[in-house]
């Protein structure tokens, strides 16, 4: 039996996946997790063959989970499930070690096909993802920037309307350091303002 671990924080999606997999004779559900930390612990404990992974989790991003798992295990198959249809997101997931990418509006049979394809050592992309990778949208990022923990903290505080001085006081750093991080973020995202950075970061699931 193929052991499949489900990691998704949406109850309706989780129920749909459980119903889908329960109809497959060769698959068994190893466990269900609603957070990234739970998922990482379950992967270590249950040693599943396949992980169906929501990339937008409340605590750890799917990209970070892929990277962490790949440091320890090269064989486990990871299928990313996502609502994101942006080319940089798909490329970043695959570069992080995912064996497949399926949009959540895909039909259930595509998920089964993705699992079987990954188990055969191949990468699976749903039809929509293949179409997205074949085209480059005007104004999109070539790839998703890698941001540090501190940069993420600053983006979150800026999105809440805090000034440079207020951010510096809250994080116990100098205003000059905050401004340096803001400048670096604008350069990383090739944006004109921090508001544009926050919009892109939100769009690509970095916040």
Backbone as CSV, one residue per row, in Angstrom:
resi,resn,N_x,N_y,N_z,CA_x,CA_y,CA_z,C_x,C_y,C_z
1,UNK,0.833,-1.205,0.000,0.000,0.000,0.000,0.869,1.257,0.000
2,UNK,0.445,2.231,-0.747,1.134,3.511,-0.800,0.596,4.408,0.311
3,UNK,1.474,4.852,1.203,1.058,5.703,2.317,1.100,7.175,1.900
4,UNK,-0.035,7.850,2.048,-0.144,9.247,1.645,-0.435,10.116,2.867
5,UNK,0.369,11.139,3.066,0.159,12.095,4.153,-0.454,13.369,3.583
6,UNK,-1.503,13.872,4.234,-2.183,15.075,3.782,-1.823,16.247,4.698
7,UNK,-1.384,17.346,4.106,-1.063,18.551,4.875,-1.826,19.715,4.254
8,UNK,-2.895,20.134,4.912,-3.739,21.214,4.392,-4.565,21.776,5.540
9,UNK,-4.676,23.093,5.609,-5.404,23.705,6.722,-6.846,24.056,6.373
10,UNK,-7.314,23.618,5.210,-8.702,23.871,4.823,-9.521,22.590,5.003
11,UNK,-10.431,22.555,5.973,-11.204,21.334,6.257,-11.937,20.772,5.051
12,UNK,-12.511,21.644,4.222,-13.250,21.155,3.058,-12.317,20.466,2.076
13,UNK,-11.144,21.063,1.849,-10.163,20.448,0.954,-9.689,19.120,1.529
14,UNK,-9.445,19.095,2.835,-8.993,17.870,3.488,-10.012,16.749,3.320
15,UNK,-11.283,17.056,3.526,-12.325,16.041,3.375,-12.395,15.541,1.942
16,UNK,-12.243,16.458,0.999,-12.262,16.061,-0.401,-11.119,15.124,-0.745
17,UNK,-9.937,15.419,-0.224,-8.777,14.562,-0.471,-8.959,13.190,0.165
18,UNK,-9.485,13.173,1.381,-9.713,11.902,2.075,-10.715,11.044,1.304
19,UNK,-11.782,11.663,0.822,-12.779,10.921,0.046,-12.184,10.388,-1.253
20,UNK,-11.370,11.222,-1.900,-10.742,10.817,-3.154,-9.820,9.622,-2.956
21,UNK,-8.964,9.715,-1.938,-7.981,8.655,-1.714,-8.615,7.380,-1.177
22,UNK,-9.691,7.511,-0.431,-10.340,6.324,0.133,-10.924,5.425,-0.946
23,UNK,-11.124,5.971,-2.132,-11.677,5.180,-3.240,-10.594,4.463,-4.037
24,UNK,-9.326,4.687,-3.665,-8.214,4.060,-4.387,-7.718,2.844,-3.617
25,UNK,-7.724,1.701,-4.260,-7.355,0.449,-3.584,-5.894,0.431,-3.142
26,UNK,-5.029,1.101,-3.887,-3.590,1.012,-3.608,-3.083,2.053,-2.620
27,UNK,-3.964,2.977,-2.208,-3.534,4.067,-1.338,-4.145,3.937,0.053
28,UNK,-3.370,4.346,1.045,-3.891,4.458,2.404,-3.463,5.804,2.972
29,UNK,-4.329,6.444,3.735,-4.020,7.752,4.312,-3.217,7.551,5.594
30,UNK,-1.965,8.010,5.568,-1.081,7.834,6.724,-1.413,8.804,7.842
31,UNK,-1.916,9.984,7.487,-2.243,10.986,8.495,-2.719,12.263,7.843
32,UNK,-3.286,13.140,8.664,-3.796,14.432,8.199,-3.271,15.527,9.123
33,UNK,-2.682,16.570,8.543,-2.096,17.651,9.341,-2.597,18.996,8.838
34,UNK,-2.794,19.924,9.774,-3.320,21.241,9.415,-2.269,22.338,9.452
35,UNK,-1.054,22.025,9.921,0.011,23.021,9.960,1.297,22.419,9.413
36,UNK,2.223,23.303,9.065,3.500,22.837,8.557,4.307,22.081,9.589
37,UNK,4.316,22.578,10.832,5.074,21.912,11.887,4.529,20.513,12.159
38,UNK,3.198,20.390,12.195,2.591,19.061,12.358,2.999,18.160,11.198
39,UNK,2.999,18.728,9.999,3.357,17.951,8.823,4.789,17.460,8.855
40,UNK,5.707,18.326,9.245,7.116,17.919,9.318,7.317,16.814,10.351
41,UNK,6.632,16.944,11.481,6.732,15.914,12.518,6.143,14.596,12.020
42,UNK,5.024,14.671,11.302,4.380,13.458,10.792,5.230,12.785,9.722
43,UNK,5.882,13.580,8.893,6.758,13.005,7.867,7.878,12.206,8.526
44,UNK,8.464,12.783,9.576,9.554,12.095,10.279,9.067,10.833,10.989
45,UNK,7.861,10.890,11.551,7.349,9.774,12.340,6.714,8.678,11.485
46,UNK,5.967,9.064,10.464,5.164,8.109,9.705,5.835,7.603,8.427
47,UNK,6.866,8.313,7.978,7.586,7.938,6.758,6.644,7.607,5.600
48,UNK,5.826,8.567,5.183,4.900,8.316,4.079,5.637,8.202,2.752
49,UNK,4.989,7.596,1.787,5.559,7.513,0.446,5.305,8.796,-0.336
50,UNK,4.141,9.387,-0.063,3.711,10.580,-0.795,3.152,11.605,0.186
51,UNK,3.437,12.889,-0.077,2.851,13.981,0.706,2.072,14.876,-0.242
52,UNK,0.801,15.089,0.061,0.009,16.097,-0.647,0.062,17.355,0.197
53,UNK,0.694,18.393,-0.328,1.084,19.546,0.469,0.464,20.848,-0.023
54,UNK,-0.352,21.446,0.827,-0.856,22.803,0.572,0.318,23.758,0.771
55,UNK,0.565,24.652,-0.174,1.751,25.504,-0.033,1.496,26.737,0.819
56,UNK,0.231,27.050,1.101,-0.090,28.199,1.955,-0.614,27.718,3.297
57,UNK,0.294,27.460,4.208,-0.065,26.994,5.541,0.098,28.135,6.542
58,UNK,-0.548,28.052,7.698,-0.532,29.176,8.644,0.815,29.441,9.299
59,UNK,1.716,28.455,9.293,2.978,28.655,10.016,4.222,28.526,9.153
60,UNK,4.284,27.516,8.319,5.466,27.272,7.492,5.016,27.165,6.035
61,UNK,5.716,27.836,5.136,5.317,27.773,3.734,5.657,26.411,3.139
62,UNK,4.915,26.038,2.122,5.186,24.768,1.449,6.580,24.722,0.862
63,UNK,7.073,25.868,0.415,8.424,25.926,-0.141,9.451,25.560,0.927
64,UNK,9.293,26.114,2.130,10.224,25.801,3.223,10.121,24.341,3.630
65,UNK,8.899,23.793,3.628,8.722,22.379,3.972,9.452,21.499,2.962
66,UNK,9.293,21.797,1.672,9.990,21.028,0.647,11.495,21.044,0.882
67,UNK,12.023,22.224,1.157,13.468,22.349,1.354,13.936,21.554,2.560
68,UNK,13.171,21.639,3.656,13.560,20.921,4.867,13.499,19.413,4.665
69,UNK,12.451,18.950,4.011,12.307,17.508,3.777,13.423,17.000,2.876
70,UNK,13.746,17.763,1.845,14.770,17.306,0.902,16.160,17.217,1.520
71,UNK,16.399,17.937,2.596,17.688,17.821,3.276,17.856,16.437,3.904
72,UNK,16.715,15.799,4.235,16.750,14.512,4.926,16.337,13.345,4.040
73,UNK,15.470,13.598,3.082,14.866,12.504,2.320,14.734,12.895,0.854
74,UNK,15.416,12.172,-0.007,15.365,12.450,-1.443,14.289,11.624,-2.147
75,UNK,13.751,10.624,-1.468,12.856,9.676,-2.131,11.372,9.971,-1.944
76,UNK,11.001,10.601,-0.843,9.599,10.872,-0.596,9.048,11.756,-1.720
77,UNK,7.844,11.450,-2.177,7.236,12.209,-3.271,6.348,13.322,-2.698
78,UNK,6.573,14.533,-3.152,5.820,15.680,-2.656,5.031,16.295,-3.803
79,UNK,3.718,16.314,-3.654,2.843,16.934,-4.638,2.297,18.228,-4.025
80,UNK,2.609,19.353,-4.624,2.129,20.641,-4.124,0.717,20.901,-4.626
81,UNK,-0.150,21.275,-3.690,-1.517,21.670,-4.031,-1.641,23.155,-3.756
82,UNK,-2.150,23.913,-4.720,-2.127,25.362,-4.549,-3.238,26.060,-5.318
83,UNK,-3.580,27.248,-4.835,-4.479,28.127,-5.579,-3.666,29.098,-6.434
84,UNK,-2.345,29.116,-6.247,-1.489,30.058,-6.960,-1.247,29.594,-8.394
85,UNK,-1.561,30.456,-9.332,-1.332,30.132,-10.736,-0.262,31.042,-11.346
86,UNK,0.673,31.505,-10.501,1.752,32.365,-10.993,2.976,31.514,-11.333
87,UNK,3.591,31.850,-12.444,4.742,31.104,-12.936,5.896,31.034,-11.926
88,UNK,6.277,32.158,-11.282,7.381,32.075,-10.320,7.094,31.145,-9.146
89,UNK,5.841,31.085,-8.696,5.494,30.203,-7.579,5.701,28.741,-7.977
90,UNK,5.221,28.387,-9.151,5.361,27.004,-9.620,6.829,26.638,-9.764
91,UNK,7.602,27.528,-10.388,9.027,27.253,-10.581,9.750,27.112,-9.248
92,UNK,9.384,27.954,-8.288,10.052,27.920,-6.991,9.756,26.621,-6.247
93,UNK,8.507,26.156,-6.326,8.146,24.886,-5.673,8.923,23.721,-6.277
94,UNK,8.993,23.687,-7.587,9.713,22.599,-8.250,11.204,22.656,-7.917
95,UNK,11.756,23.873,-7.875,13.174,24.029,-7.536,13.453,23.643,-6.088
96,UNK,12.435,23.733,-5.245,12.602,23.402,-3.829,12.469,21.900,-3.561
97,UNK,12.099,21.134,-4.573,12.068,19.691,-4.397,10.723,19.026,-4.588
98,UNK,9.696,19.782,-4.987,8.383,19.167,-5.217,8.435,18.295,-6.470
99,UNK,7.700,17.191,-6.439,7.640,16.277,-7.583,6.435,16.545,-8.476
100,UNK,5.590,17.467,-8.039,4.417,17.772,-8.836,3.742,19.029,-8.349
101,UNK,2.926,19.620,-9.206,2.199,20.844,-8.870,0.806,20.745,-9.471
102,UNK,-0.200,20.799,-8.597,-1.586,20.669,-9.037,-2.393,21.825,-8.466
103,UNK,-3.062,22.559,-9.321,-3.934,23.633,-8.851,-5.167,23.037,-8.185
104,UNK,-5.639,23.709,-7.148,-6.738,23.149,-6.356,-8.064,23.092,-7.110
105,UNK,-8.161,23.796,-8.217,-9.392,23.697,-8.992,-9.327,22.587,-10.050
106,UNK,-8.249,21.784,-9.984,-8.137,20.647,-10.895,-9.089,19.537,-10.458
107,UNK,-9.420,18.656,-11.386,-10.290,17.531,-11.044,-9.508,16.524,-10.207
108,UNK,-10.248,15.755,-9.416,-9.621,14.795,-8.514,-8.718,13.803,-9.210
109,UNK,-9.090,13.385,-10.411,-8.281,12.390,-11.115,-6.885,12.903,-11.422
110,UNK,-6.749,14.221,-11.547,-5.410,14.766,-11.795,-4.504,14.556,-10.600
111,UNK,-5.074,14.604,-9.402,-4.274,14.361,-8.197,-3.784,12.918,-8.179
112,UNK,-4.672,11.985,-8.531,-4.282,10.575,-8.585,-3.202,10.374,-9.642
113,UNK,-3.377,11.001,-10.798,-2.371,10.909,-11.857,-1.048,11.502,-11.395
114,UNK,-1.115,12.618,-10.659,0.102,13.255,-10.147,0.854,12.322,-9.209
115,UNK,0.120,11.656,-8.319,0.752,10.731,-7.378,1.434,9.586,-8.129
116,UNK,0.706,8.974,-9.054,1.265,7.829,-9.789,2.454,8.241,-10.646
117,UNK,2.374,9.418,-11.243,3.487,9.908,-12.058,4.726,10.140,-11.198
118,UNK,4.523,10.761,-10.022,5.640,11.023,-9.111,6.256,9.722,-8.608
119,UNK,5.406,8.735,-8.321,5.913,7.439,-7.853,6.752,6.743,-8.922
120,UNK,6.490,7.069,-10.176,7.266,6.501,-11.280,8.535,7.296,-11.561
121,UNK,8.820,8.285,-10.698,10.055,9.039,-10.825,9.998,10.219,-11.767
122,UNK,8.795,10.603,-12.176,8.644,11.727,-13.085,7.976,12.900,-12.376
123,UNK,8.127,14.084,-12.933,7.493,15.283,-12.396,6.152,15.495,-13.078
124,UNK,5.135,15.812,-12.278,3.804,16.018,-12.853,3.347,17.456,-12.653
125,UNK,2.853,18.040,-13.724,2.227,19.357,-13.671,0.824,19.232,-14.254
126,UNK,-0.164,19.780,-13.563,-1.510,19.755,-14.115,-1.528,20.585,-15.401
127,UNK,-2.550,20.393,-16.199,-2.601,21.056,-17.503,-2.456,22.575,-17.377
128,UNK,-3.165,23.159,-16.403,-3.107,24.612,-16.222,-1.694,25.063,-15.868
129,UNK,-1.013,24.297,-15.001,0.355,24.659,-14.608,1.306,24.573,-15.799
130,UNK,1.117,23.582,-16.647,1.956,23.469,-17.843,1.767,24.680,-18.751
131,UNK,0.516,25.102,-18.906,0.241,26.269,-19.744,0.872,27.525,-19.153
132,UNK,0.800,27.645,-17.823,1.352,28.819,-17.150,2.868,28.885,-17.324
133,UNK,3.546,27.745,-17.196,5.005,27.731,-17.326,5.464,28.035,-18.744
134,UNK,4.604,27.818,-19.696,4.989,28.027,-21.098,4.875,29.489,-21.522
135,UNK,4.303,30.320,-20.657,4.144,31.735,-20.996,4.663,32.604,-19.856
136,UNK,5.159,33.764,-20.191,5.626,34.742,-19.207,4.713,35.950,-19.267
137,UNK,4.101,36.278,-18.135,3.200,37.414,-18.082,3.993,38.708,-17.954
138,UNK,3.507,39.744,-18.594,4.164,41.045,-18.529,4.206,41.551,-17.085
139,UNK,5.375,41.964,-16.645,5.517,42.542,-15.324,5.723,41.544,-14.197
140,UNK,5.730,40.243,-14.491,5.897,39.276,-13.404,7.372,39.113,-13.067
141,UNK,7.652,38.646,-11.877,9.023,38.403,-11.453,9.583,37.180,-12.162
142,UNK,10.855,37.231,-12.495,11.494,36.066,-13.127,11.554,34.908,-12.145
143,UNK,11.767,35.221,-10.877,11.743,34.205,-9.820,11.384,34.885,-8.505
144,UNK,10.934,34.075,-7.549,10.533,34.633,-6.266,11.780,34.926,-5.431
145,UNK,11.920,36.147,-4.924,13.099,36.472,-4.113,13.112,35.663,-2.812
146,UNK,14.299,35.371,-2.331,14.441,34.740,-1.024,14.531,35.862,0.019
147,UNK,13.627,35.826,0.982,13.615,36.874,1.999,14.004,36.290,3.348
148,UNK,14.642,37.114,4.157,15.069,36.675,5.480,13.918,36.822,6.478
149,UNK,14.093,36.220,7.647,13.084,36.348,8.697,12.878,37.808,9.064
150,UNK,13.956,38.563,9.174,13.855,39.979,9.540,13.124,40.773,8.457
151,UNK,13.412,40.483,7.214,12.728,41.179,6.121,11.229,40.887,6.139
152,UNK,10.880,39.661,6.454,9.458,39.313,6.538,8.790,40.078,7.678
153,UNK,9.486,40.183,8.821,8.949,40.943,9.952,8.702,42.393,9.550
154,UNK,9.648,42.963,8.835,9.511,44.365,8.433,8.373,44.532,7.430
155,UNK,8.224,43.617,6.502,7.116,43.702,5.555,5.773,43.656,6.277
156,UNK,5.662,42.779,7.245,4.410,42.656,7.991,4.086,43.938,8.747
157,UNK,5.102,44.549,9.343,4.884,45.785,10.104,4.568,46.958,9.176
158,UNK,5.225,47.006,8.028,4.917,48.056,7.051,3.473,47.903,6.568
159,UNK,3.061,46.657,6.354,1.690,46.420,5.878,0.654,46.852,6.906
160,UNK,1.063,46.921,8.168,0.158,47.380,9.228,0.184,48.895,9.403
161,UNK,1.019,49.575,8.582,1.043,51.024,8.605,2.065,51.640,9.537
162,UNK,2.978,50.836,10.099,3.976,51.389,11.010,5.044,52.163,10.241
163,UNK,5.541,53.215,10.850,6.601,54.014,10.247,7.949,53.350,10.524
164,UNK,8.979,53.870,9.861,10.333,53.355,10.076,10.726,53.447,11.547
165,UNK,10.435,54.588,12.170,10.776,54.770,13.582,10.030,53.774,14.466
166,UNK,8.748,53.572,14.211,7.951,52.632,15.005,8.447,51.199,14.828
167,UNK,8.818,50.850,13.594,9.344,49.505,13.330,10.660,49.306,14.085
168,UNK,11.507,50.329,14.036,12.802,50.239,14.721,12.610,50.025,16.215
169,UNK,11.662,50.743,16.808,11.392,50.613,18.242,10.842,49.223,18.566
170,UNK,9.960,48.698,17.727,9.343,47.403,18.002,10.327,46.247,17.852
171,UNK,11.246,46.385,16.903,12.207,45.302,16.652,13.540,45.519,17.375
172,UNK,13.649,46.637,18.091,14.874,46.956,18.838,16.095,47.039,17.930
173,UNK,15.904,47.697,16.785,17.006,47.947,15.866,16.975,49.425,15.497
174,UNK,17.997,49.893,14.802,18.069,51.313,14.455,17.200,51.620,13.245
175,UNK,16.816,52.884,13.132,16.049,53.316,11.962,16.850,53.112,10.681
176,UNK,18.157,53.306,10.778,19.024,53.102,9.613,18.949,51.647,9.132
177,UNK,18.927,50.704,10.087,18.835,49.286,9.724,17.502,48.982,9.047
178,UNK,16.434,49.564,9.568,15.117,49.374,8.956,15.123,49.883,7.521
179,UNK,15.687,51.084,7.332,15.730,51.668,5.989,16.565,50.804,5.041
180,UNK,17.623,50.210,5.561,18.460,49.326,4.732,17.669,48.104,4.282
181,UNK,16.886,47.532,5.210,16.055,46.377,4.862,14.992,46.766,3.833
182,UNK,14.402,47.932,4.006,13.381,48.399,3.061,13.987,48.553,1.667
183,UNK,15.173,49.129,1.607,15.851,49.320,0.319,16.165,47.970,-0.322
184,UNK,16.641,47.023,0.487,16.969,45.698,-0.038,15.730,44.992,-0.584
185,UNK,14.613,45.145,0.125,13.371,44.509,-0.317,12.900,45.101,-1.645
186,UNK,12.976,46.408,-1.766,12.567,47.070,-3.012,13.435,46.582,-4.176
187,UNK,14.733,46.400,-3.913,15.637,45.908,-4.958,15.347,44.448,-5.291
188,UNK,15.101,43.626,-4.260,14.837,42.204,-4.491,13.594,41.985,-5.345
189,UNK,12.571,42.794,-5.077,11.305,42.642,-5.796,11.237,43.523,-7.048
190,UNK,12.313,44.281,-7.306,12.344,45.171,-8.467,11.095,46.037,-8.483
191,UNK,10.781,46.605,-7.318,9.570,47.404,-7.147,9.934,48.859,-6.882
192,UNK,8.939,49.739,-7.025,9.190,51.157,-6.810,8.970,51.601,-5.385
193,UNK,8.087,50.899,-4.663,7.745,51.288,-3.300,7.570,50.046,-2.435
194,UNK,7.515,50.252,-1.117,7.260,49.132,-0.210,5.844,48.602,-0.383
195,UNK,4.911,49.458,-0.763,3.550,48.978,-0.991,3.518,47.989,-2.156
196,UNK,4.321,48.275,-3.178,4.415,47.352,-4.312,5.074,46.049,-3.881
197,UNK,6.079,46.142,-2.999,6.732,44.940,-2.458,5.717,44.080,-1.718
198,UNK,4.933,44.716,-0.859,3.943,43.978,-0.052,2.897,43.325,-0.950
199,UNK,2.487,44.023,-1.989,1.509,43.457,-2.920,2.064,42.209,-3.585
200,UNK,3.314,42.274,-4.045,3.936,41.113,-4.687,4.160,39.983,-3.696
201,UNK,4.624,40.332,-2.491,4.879,39.314,-1.474,3.593,38.581,-1.110
202,UNK,2.496,39.319,-1.024,1.210,38.698,-0.736,0.751,37.821,-1.889
203,UNK,0.935,38.320,-3.095,0.536,37.576,-4.295,1.258,36.244,-4.396
204,UNK,2.531,36.232,-4.010,3.338,35.024,-4.139,3.403,34.193,-2.861
205,UNK,2.530,34.508,-1.916,2.421,33.685,-0.718,3.578,33.795,0.242
206,UNK,4.248,34.944,0.271,5.394,35.130,1.164,5.003,35.810,2.460
207,UNK,3.734,36.212,2.591,3.263,36.873,3.803,2.015,36.168,4.314
